[in-house]
């Protein structure tokens, strides 16, 4: 499993300001997630609640 070409569409909710946004991510979800809220710029991974919307192979 060295090559993982799945594309994940994720929904993130900031626990600090409540802003919802979506983004896509390629590869392994076990790495570091995007951890910056577009609205309040809180830079903590734990500040975002992530939900996988779809996975494309």
Secondary structure, 3 states (H helix, E strand, C coil): CCCCCCEEEEEEEECCCCCEEEEEEECCCCCCCCCCCCCCCCCCHHHEEEEEEEEEC
